[in-house]
């Protein structure tokens, strides 16, 4: 087993300015998504050009941060929020929800699409292949923060945390929800696909990955298991993504519509 040595959450400190690893991971995810978005914009069949991708970055960043934080409070820490409302703004302490971030991004790209005359599903299909970069970076941030550890284990690739061997569920998620999800959706999206198909694949693969990792990830202490001694809040939120993703793919291929060559 590996021994986890606590990492200083501050990556760079310049006088009163402290740049934390967690925030830096979000910057890496957003910049990585921006660069990959420009790559996608150079394809023959694409709903956005490179200039529009540059404009979209700000909208997506706001959707990720606001939606992720609101989702974390709404889905996982609503009771704490009622006792301490200002925690909503304490992003540097961690506590971001993917499901909330996804809703925030969906709303922001819907607004962006309306302003630029791009169909909502075309916006989703365009951005879906690059989201995994931010997901993977965020989970690395969780590992650096020493949070979201998994269940006790004796597997050789586990980490000893405070004297207890545990699954590094953050790294599992970085691998499955970051690297694997990116490769699968990116490769699939390189060829023209029916409208909604790329989004459906992203939802299904992410949902399956998250649902599976939750079996070795400890639930939030103040929530615990929701049923049967194993069902977590994360699984409850991810299961509809799997079902919805599969249904979206079926609908996409039933009456296929393709983005016209711009």
Phi, psi and omega per residue, in radians:
X1 nan 2.754 3.062
X2 -1.650 2.670 3.069
X3 -1.832 2.171 -3.132
X4 -1.430 2.115 3.068
X5 -1.787 2.102 -3.117
X6 -0.892 2.376 -3.116
X7 -1.853 2.392 3.097
X8 -1.035 2.103 -3.115
X9 -1.137 -0.267 3.137
X10 -1.624 2.062 -3.123
X11 -1.417 -0.777 -3.097
X12 -2.410 2.360 3.113
X13 -2.257 2.041 3.139
X14 -2.116 1.630 -3.087
X15 1.083 -2.197 3.135
X16 -1.346 -0.167 -3.108
X17 -1.578 2.134 3.120
X18 -2.126 2.077 3.111
X19 -1.715 2.033 -3.091
X20 -1.569 2.603 3.136
X21 -1.000 -0.709 -3.098
X22 -1.055 -0.805 3.102
X23 -1.176 -0.619 3.127
X24 -1.112 -0.621 3.104
X25 -1.114 -0.630 3.093
X26 -1.177 -0.680 3.091
X27 -1.094 -0.753 3.116
X28 -1.076 -0.746 3.139
X29 -1.109 -0.742 -3.128
X30 -1.208 -0.764 3.130
X31 -1.171 -0.681 3.095
X32 -1.110 -0.730 3.101
X33 -1.132 -0.662 3.111
X34 -1.096 -0.800 -3.125
X35 -1.110 -0.776 3.138
X36 -1.174 -0.591 3.088
X37 -1.102 -0.680 3.092
X38 -1.151 -0.601 3.071
X39 -1.108 -0.798 3.132
X40 -1.126 -0.585 -3.106
X41 -1.183 -0.270 3.136
X42 -1.518 -0.069 3.128
X43 -1.207 2.869 3.132
X44 -1.199 -0.742 -3.114
X45 -1.862 1.818 -3.112
X46 -2.721 2.508 -3.126
X47 -1.464 -0.232 -3.078
X48 -2.211 2.637 3.004
X49 -1.757 3.080 -3.048
X50 -1.125 -0.648 3.118
X51 -1.097 -0.724 3.125
X52 -1.152 -0.606 3.086
X53 -1.094 -0.720 3.104
X54 -1.029 -0.722 3.139
X55 -1.242 -0.596 -3.075
X56 -1.168 -0.510 -3.067
X57 -0.954 -0.791 -3.115
X58 -1.094 -0.744 3.136
X59 -1.085 -0.781 -3.124
X60 -1.164 -0.727 3.140
X61 -1.026 -0.774 3.111
X62 -1.131 -0.703 3.126
X63 -1.105 -0.728 3.132
X64 -1.112 -0.885 -3.044
X65 -1.200 -0.880 -3.109
X66 -1.213 -0.810 3.141
X67 -1.155 -0.724 -3.137
X68 -1.093 -0.729 -3.134
X69 -1.255 -0.799 3.123
X70 -1.059 -0.707 -3.140
X71 -1.128 -0.704 3.116
X72 -1.054 -0.754 3.140
X73 -1.204 -0.788 -3.072
X74 -1.202 -0.781 -3.037
X75 -1.501 -0.523 -2.968
X76 -2.165 -0.426 -3.001
X77 -2.389 0.617 -3.060
X78 -1.133 -0.647 3.122
X79 -1.110 -0.748 3.113
X80 -1.138 -0.619 3.140
X81 -1.112 -0.688 3.126
X82 -1.119 -0.586 3.119
X83 -1.397 -0.515 -3.059
X84 -2.493 1.359 -3.054
X85 -0.973 -0.539 -3.083
X86 -1.201 -0.211 3.112
X87 -1.087 -0.368 3.124
X88 -0.999 -0.509 -3.068
X89 -1.742 -0.012 -3.091
X90 -1.537 1.047 -3.065
X91 -1.131 -0.550 -3.086
X92 -1.116 -0.287 3.137
X93 -1.510 0.007 -3.084
X94 1.589 -3.023 3.137
X95 1.599 1.197 3.090
X96 -2.243 2.364 -3.115
X97 -1.796 2.248 3.093
X98 -1.099 -0.770 -3.084
X99 -1.080 -0.667 3.056
X100 -1.196 -0.713 3.103
X101 -1.074 -0.673 3.125
X102 -1.102 -0.743 3.113
X103 -1.139 -0.692 3.116
X104 -1.107 -0.755 3.130
X105 -1.174 -0.707 3.131
X106 -1.036 -0.738 -3.140
X107 -1.179 -0.727 -3.097
X108 -1.182 -0.694 -3.139
X109 -1.312 -0.442 3.031
X110 -1.119 -0.797 3.099
X111 -1.099 -0.764 3.138
X112 -1.100 -0.743 3.127
X113 -1.085 -0.709 3.112
X114 -1.089 -0.707 -3.128
X115 -1.218 -0.447 -3.063
X116 -1.962 0.134 3.081
X117 1.171 0.602 3.131
X118 -1.960 2.320 -3.117
X119 -1.019 2.492 -3.106
X120 -0.978 -0.780 -3.109
X121 -1.242 -0.542 3.056
X122 -1.158 -0.634 3.065
X123 -1.110 -0.798 3.133
X124 -1.087 -0.767 -3.137
X125 -1.113 -0.579 -3.127
X126 -1.232 -0.737 -3.021
X127 -1.505 -0.385 -3.072
X128 -0.960 -0.726 -3.096
X129 -1.142 -0.369 -3.037
X130 -1.772 -0.167 -3.083
X131 -1.103 -0.601 -3.072
X132 -1.045 -0.460 3.114
X133 -1.057 -0.817 3.118
X134 -1.168 -0.639 3.118
X135 -1.099 -0.813 3.133
X136 -1.086 -0.765 3.137
X137 -1.118 -0.689 3.135
X138 -1.093 -0.683 3.130
X139 -1.214 -0.577 3.030
X140 -1.101 -0.664 3.075
X141 -1.080 -0.689 3.075
X142 -1.077 -0.699 3.128
X143 -1.125 -0.780 3.127
X144 -1.082 -0.665 3.123
X145 -1.269 -0.210 -3.116
X146 1.209 0.659 -3.109
X147 -2.159 2.872 3.111
X148 1.107 0.677 3.080
X149 -1.198 2.727 -3.119
X150 -1.582 -2.943 -3.096
X151 -1.224 2.791 3.052
X152 -1.035 2.495 -3.112
X153 -2.713 2.861 3.047
X154 -2.110 0.301 3.125
X155 -1.170 2.558 -3.065
X156 -1.115 -0.351 -3.128
X157 -1.672 0.163 3.100
X158 -1.327 3.043 3.131
X159 -2.119 2.388 3.070
X160 -1.484 2.032 -3.122
X161 -2.123 2.043 -3.104
X162 0.930 0.694 3.069
X163 1.471 0.018 -3.114
X164 -2.093 2.283 3.068
X165 -1.275 2.258 -3.093
X166 -2.388 2.687 3.003
X167 -1.199 2.356 3.046
X168 -1.488 1.279 -3.047
X169 -1.083 -0.451 3.088
X170 -1.116 -0.729 3.141
X171 -1.271 -0.575 3.051
X172 -1.051 -0.787 -3.124
X173 -1.192 -0.645 3.086
X174 -1.057 -0.626 -3.126
X175 -1.318 -0.922 -3.044
X176 -1.365 -0.779 -3.095
X177 -1.519 -0.223 3.107
X178 -1.803 -1.386 -3.043
X179 -1.111 -0.938 -3.079
X180 -1.112 -0.782 3.137
X181 -1.067 -0.741 3.137
X182 -1.066 -0.868 -3.099
X183 -1.044 -0.818 -3.088
X184 -1.091 -0.899 -3.058
X185 -1.273 -0.662 3.135
X186 -1.091 -0.864 -3.129
X187 -1.075 -0.732 -3.141
X188 -1.106 -0.660 -3.062
X189 -1.408 -0.144 -3.115
X190 -1.178 -0.383 3.073
X191 -1.889 2.665 3.117
X192 -1.007 2.243 3.134
X193 -2.166 2.736 3.102
X194 -1.041 2.568 3.103
X195 -0.917 2.315 3.122
X196 1.559 -0.312 -3.036
X197 -1.128 -0.751 -3.130
X198 -1.139 -0.732 3.100
X199 -1.080 -0.763 3.130
X200 -1.068 -0.734 3.119
X201 -1.112 -0.757 3.117
X202 -1.021 -0.850 -3.119
X203 -1.063 -0.777 -3.097
X204 -1.157 -0.795 -3.100
X205 -1.202 -0.765 3.108
X206 -1.078 -0.822 -3.109
X207 -1.019 -0.751 3.120
X208 -1.139 -0.744 -3.138
X209 -1.092 -0.851 -3.112
X210 -1.148 -0.742 -3.132
X211 -1.044 -0.726 -3.120
X212 -1.195 -0.794 -3.116
X213 -1.120 -0.514 -3.121
X214 -1.067 -0.347 3.127
X215 -1.185 -0.430 3.129
X216 -1.971 -0.004 3.115
X217 -1.685 2.367 3.120
X218 -1.271 2.392 3.078
X219 -1.271 2.840 3.080
X220 -1.009 2.353 -3.034
X221 -1.014 -0.640 -3.088
X222 -1.416 -0.090 3.108
X223 -1.914 -0.825 -3.123
X224 1.211 -2.901 3.105
X225 -1.389 2.493 -3.061
X226 -1.566 -0.409 3.130
X227 -2.940 2.647 3.001
X228 1.078 0.191 3.110
X229 1.301 0.217 3.116
X230 -2.610 -0.349 -3.071
X231 -1.310 2.146 -3.110
X232 -1.830 2.889 3.083
X233 -1.073 -0.665 3.114
X234 -1.057 -0.666 3.120
X235 -1.225 -0.647 3.106
X236 -1.096 -0.660 3.140
X237 -1.378 -0.431 -3.069
X238 -1.551 -0.536 -3.114
X239 -0.993 -0.785 3.102
X240 -1.083 -0.482 3.109
X241 -1.171 -0.693 3.124
X242 -1.127 -0.875 -3.122
X243 -1.100 -0.819 -3.136
X244 -1.116 -0.688 3.129
X245 -1.080 -0.766 3.132
X246 -1.119 -0.762 3.126
X247 -1.102 -0.681 3.125
X248 -1.118 -0.721 3.107
X249 -1.091 -0.753 3.126
X250 -1.061 -0.808 3.128
X251 -1.124 -0.626 -3.120
X252 -1.103 -0.687 -3.099
X253 -1.540 -0.271 3.124
X254 -1.178 -0.791 3.074
X255 -2.306 1.361 -3.019
X256 -1.116 2.327 3.032
X257 -2.204 2.269 -3.094
X258 -1.957 2.602 3.080
X259 -1.157 2.285 -3.139
X260 -1.271 2.673 3.105
X261 -1.169 2.069 3.100
X262 -1.324 nan nan
